[in-house]
Amino acid sequence: MNDILEAAAVTETGYDPSIKMSGRDVCVFYGDKQALFDVNLDITTNQVTALIGPSGCGKSTFLRCLNRMNDTISICRVTGNISLDGEDIYDPSIDVVELRARVGMVFQKPNPFPKSIFENVAYGPRIHGLARDKTDLEEIVANSLERAGLFAEVKDRLDEPGTGLSGGQQQRLCIARAIAVNPEVILMDEPCSALDPIATAKVEELIDELREKFTIVIVTHSMQQAARVSQRTAFFHLGILVEEGPTDHIFTNPVDRRTQDYITGRFG
């Protein structure tokens, strides 16, 4: 029945609720240099989409387009269309601050604010007016830390600096900070590259749990990680989206020879 209703919604509005974000003919230029060429990619709702490829292939550039982080680079120009729930995120009427609340970001290196653990998580809900009072804010912080798998480890030291946590804990704190404003999409740019194997395993387990509530896009250099955490994978090479599809198909039966060569270690 739900499938029928969703099909009807697509027919009437042209918007497919199973696709959370969509890029069409996306090109990115840094000054005279073109970094992305006509990328077409759909981000499926409540799934993890992994962007893989060698260094400098454009995967992080595309990720940064999804919440307009490239706006912070003066020489960067983005063309094409990127939509969230069918709405063009580059439309002049879009509030970029509100967009980045809906599309959160977790960076490669853990970057907690130089504030307490509590204030790191409380910052977003406070500036976006999501808490009615102190009790409400405390509940949001506790829930966010719980969802990030960190609350049990820090509940007795919420007033201590977030920078005093271990690297893996700092990254989970940054994830808690991102989800505290209840985003719809979470972008993760190499979130485990600075972590040890044990911390990496915890973050990967967390990603799998979070996709029940959030749509996740992760850039990773680790093909093993992409295979473990994602349902869909997109392979980039030299600024071109070579191929994308279900993760198991990409890794076991890729269509393009370049994908096959990358996965088998012939280059990258």
Wavefront OBJ file of the C-alpha trace (Angstrom):
o trace
v 0.000 0.000 0.000
v 2.828 2.408 0.908
v 4.495 1.684 -2.452
v 1.274 2.589 -4.252
v 0.940 5.850 -2.300
v 4.591 6.758 -2.968
v 4.172 6.040 -6.679
v 1.104 8.301 -6.719
v 3.082 11.058 -4.986
v 5.818 10.836 -7.639
v 3.264 10.986 -10.435
v 1.466 14.023 -9.027
v 4.439 16.124 -7.908
v 7.483 14.788 -9.728
v 9.121 14.336 -6.298
v 10.101 10.815 -5.222
v 10.105 10.472 -1.383
v 12.502 7.520 -1.600
v 15.155 9.976 -2.912
v 16.235 12.396 -0.165
v 18.756 14.395 -2.187
v 19.514 14.501 -5.873
v 22.267 15.994 -8.012
v 21.760 16.668 -11.721
v 24.519 17.789 -14.104
v 26.571 19.074 -11.160
v 29.822 20.776 -12.186
v 32.247 22.456 -9.786
v 34.960 24.942 -10.718
v 37.769 26.324 -8.574
v 38.712 29.389 -10.567
v 39.587 28.104 -14.050
v 40.028 24.501 -12.905
v 37.056 22.155 -13.196
v 36.854 19.638 -10.338
v 33.527 17.893 -11.087
v 31.985 17.071 -14.469
v 28.208 16.620 -14.928
v 27.573 14.450 -11.865
v 24.134 12.825 -11.632
v 23.520 11.053 -8.333
v 20.508 10.267 -6.158
v 20.879 9.907 -2.370
v 18.376 7.334 -1.112
v 16.346 8.069 2.036
v 17.457 6.261 5.231
v 20.366 4.539 3.569
v 24.129 5.038 3.721
v 25.648 6.129 0.410
v 29.437 5.772 0.225
v 31.509 7.940 -2.112
v 34.757 6.184 -3.022
v 37.678 6.853 -5.346
v 41.354 7.872 -5.319
v 42.580 11.117 -3.744
v 41.586 14.214 -5.690
v 38.787 12.459 -7.589
v 36.049 14.885 -6.499
v 34.195 12.883 -3.849
v 34.726 15.408 -1.025
v 33.997 18.256 -3.434
v 30.627 16.684 -4.255
v 29.902 16.044 -0.564
v 30.523 19.716 0.235
v 28.030 20.709 -2.460
v 25.246 18.933 -0.557
v 25.146 21.530 2.234
v 26.772 24.376 0.325
v 30.047 24.241 2.244
v 31.720 25.227 -1.031
v 30.075 28.635 -0.586
v 32.858 29.399 1.899
v 35.470 29.174 -0.900
v 35.468 32.445 -2.861
v 36.817 31.003 -6.127
v 34.395 28.053 -6.135
v 31.468 27.962 -8.559
v 28.786 25.246 -8.665
v 26.462 24.681 -11.630
v 23.674 22.190 -12.203
v 20.925 21.317 -9.746
v 21.046 19.813 -6.251
v 17.754 19.222 -4.478
v 16.620 18.241 -0.991
v 13.117 16.769 -0.909
v 12.685 18.057 -4.459
v 13.658 21.650 -3.569
v 16.698 23.333 -5.173
v 19.156 24.036 -2.330
v 20.967 26.677 -4.433
v 17.788 28.709 -4.929
v 18.416 32.317 -3.779
v 15.484 32.056 -1.351
v 17.130 29.200 0.603
v 18.446 30.087 4.078
v 21.912 28.484 4.168
v 21.966 28.347 7.985
v 18.673 26.453 7.971
v 19.950 24.190 5.178
v 23.017 23.245 7.227
v 20.767 22.404 10.161
v 18.861 20.008 7.877
v 22.060 18.666 6.282
v 24.641 18.243 9.039
v 28.357 17.574 8.601
v 30.982 15.523 10.426
v 34.536 16.240 9.350
v 37.627 14.094 8.870
v 39.401 15.338 11.985
v 37.354 15.505 15.194
v 36.756 19.208 15.842
v 34.947 19.711 19.154
v 34.447 23.322 20.218
v 36.725 24.548 23.046
v 33.751 24.209 25.384
v 32.390 21.623 27.780
v 30.975 18.336 26.515
v 27.491 19.615 27.399
v 27.968 22.940 25.585
v 29.327 21.221 22.472
v 26.023 19.411 22.032
v 23.800 22.204 23.367
v 25.215 24.847 21.003
v 23.140 23.965 17.924
v 19.764 23.482 19.644
v 20.318 26.748 21.516
v 21.082 28.913 18.457
v 18.261 27.301 16.451
v 15.760 27.780 19.286
v 14.958 24.072 19.576
v 14.819 24.005 23.391
v 12.012 25.673 25.363
v 13.953 25.759 28.641
v 16.978 24.341 30.489
v 15.269 21.004 31.166
v 14.409 20.661 27.487
v 18.009 21.435 26.527
v 19.378 18.885 29.009
v 17.072 16.249 27.522
v 18.216 17.032 23.964
v 21.883 16.814 25.024
v 21.393 13.509 26.858
v 19.405 11.997 23.967
v 21.968 13.124 21.394
v 24.865 11.696 23.395
v 22.897 8.477 23.870
v 22.212 8.160 20.142
v 25.905 8.771 19.472
v 26.805 5.931 21.851
v 28.684 8.284 24.174
v 26.369 9.121 27.085
v 27.403 6.214 29.335
v 31.060 7.224 28.966
v 30.648 10.950 29.725
v 27.478 11.331 31.822
v 29.481 12.137 34.984
v 31.755 14.708 33.335
v 29.530 16.804 31.093
v 31.164 19.990 32.428
v 34.650 18.868 31.351
v 36.166 20.119 28.047
v 35.217 18.141 24.946
v 38.819 18.452 23.819
v 39.848 16.247 26.746
v 38.163 13.167 25.282
v 39.976 10.507 23.255
v 39.981 10.834 19.457
v 37.189 8.303 19.008
v 35.095 9.902 21.740
v 35.666 13.347 20.204
v 34.381 12.104 16.855
v 31.275 10.624 18.496
v 30.827 13.947 20.317
v 30.907 15.690 16.927
v 28.291 13.227 15.673
v 26.160 13.968 18.776
v 26.572 17.691 18.033
v 25.435 17.139 14.441
v 22.329 15.131 15.355
v 21.306 17.443 18.243
v 19.563 19.778 15.766
v 17.699 16.760 14.322
v 18.986 16.970 10.749
v 17.518 14.951 7.919
v 20.866 14.178 6.263
v 24.312 13.638 7.818
v 27.400 14.121 5.654
v 30.584 12.408 6.858
v 33.936 13.249 5.274
v 36.405 10.458 6.113
v 35.050 10.298 9.695
v 37.334 7.430 10.765
v 40.602 8.296 9.024
v 42.138 9.754 12.209
v 40.861 6.949 14.475
v 42.301 3.638 15.667
v 40.595 0.346 14.672
v 38.570 0.048 17.897
v 37.229 3.619 17.662
v 36.566 3.071 13.941
v 34.474 -0.023 14.703
v 32.383 1.979 17.207
v 31.734 4.766 14.702
v 30.820 2.253 11.970
v 28.376 0.535 14.327
v 26.913 3.952 15.143
v 26.496 4.792 11.438
v 24.504 1.596 10.948
v 22.191 2.522 13.839
v 21.769 6.151 12.747
v 20.529 5.307 9.267
v 17.197 4.242 10.781
v 16.566 7.933 11.511
v 18.869 9.764 9.099
v 20.038 9.657 5.501
v 23.845 9.386 5.511
v 26.482 10.149 2.884
v 30.026 9.091 3.730
v 33.281 9.782 1.897
v 35.825 7.060 2.596
v 39.188 5.942 1.242
v 38.576 2.510 2.764
v 36.766 0.184 0.389
v 36.359 -2.269 3.263
v 34.569 0.435 5.245
v 32.318 1.286 2.296
v 31.442 -2.401 1.958
v 30.674 -2.682 5.685
v 28.541 0.422 6.269
v 26.850 1.414 3.005
v 23.881 0.204 1.022
v 24.827 2.194 -2.081
v 28.251 3.159 -3.433
v 29.324 5.782 -5.968
v 32.791 5.576 -7.565
v 34.447 8.849 -8.621
v 37.537 9.184 -10.820
v 39.130 12.396 -12.146
v 36.029 14.443 -11.282
v 33.654 12.058 -13.055
v 31.036 9.844 -11.425
v 32.021 6.608 -13.141
v 29.328 4.370 -11.715
v 26.954 4.008 -8.780
v 24.564 1.373 -7.495
v 23.927 -1.125 -4.701
v 27.171 -1.637 -2.778
v 27.294 -5.403 -3.296
v 26.932 -4.955 -7.071
v 29.638 -2.284 -7.235
v 32.094 -4.487 -5.357
v 31.282 -7.852 -6.927
v 30.036 -7.035 -10.409
v 31.003 -3.502 -11.504
v 29.974 -2.426 -14.977
v 32.911 -0.119 -15.733
v 36.480 -1.356 -16.112
v 37.790 1.639 -14.139
v 35.699 0.594 -11.130
v 37.012 -2.944 -11.407
v 40.609 -1.699 -11.629
v 40.197 0.538 -8.570
v 38.526 -2.114 -6.427
v 41.158 -4.693 -7.299
v 43.993 -2.277 -6.491
v 45.321 -1.656 -9.993
v 45.319 2.076 -9.248
v 44.331 4.418 -6.439
l 1 2 3 4 5 6 7 8 9 10 11 12 13 14 15 16 17 18 19 20 21 22 23 24 25 26 27 28 29 30 31 32 33 34 35 36 37 38 39 40 41 42 43 44 45 46 47 48 49 50 51 52 53 54 55 56 57 58 59 60 61 62 63 64 65 66 67 68 69 70 71 72 73 74 75 76 77 78 79 80 81 82 83 84 85 86 87 88 89 90 91 92 93 94 95 96 97 98 99 100 101 102 103 104 105 106 107 108 109 110 111 112 113 114 115 116 117 118 119 120 121 122 123 124 125 126 127 128 129 130 131 132 133 134 135 136 137 138 139 140 141 142 143 144 145 146 147 148 149 150 151 152 153 154 155 156 157 158 159 160 161 162 163 164 165 166 167 168 169 170 171 172 173 174 175 176 177 178 179 180 181 182 183 184 185 186 187 188 189 190 191 192 193 194 195 196 197 198 199 200 201 202 203 204 205 206 207 208 209 210 211 212 213 214 215 216 217 218 219 220 221 222 223 224 225 226 227 228 229 230 231 232 233 234 235 236 237 238 239 240 241 242 243 244 245 246 247 248 249 250 251 252 253 254 255 256 257 258 259 260 261 262 263 264 265 266 267 268
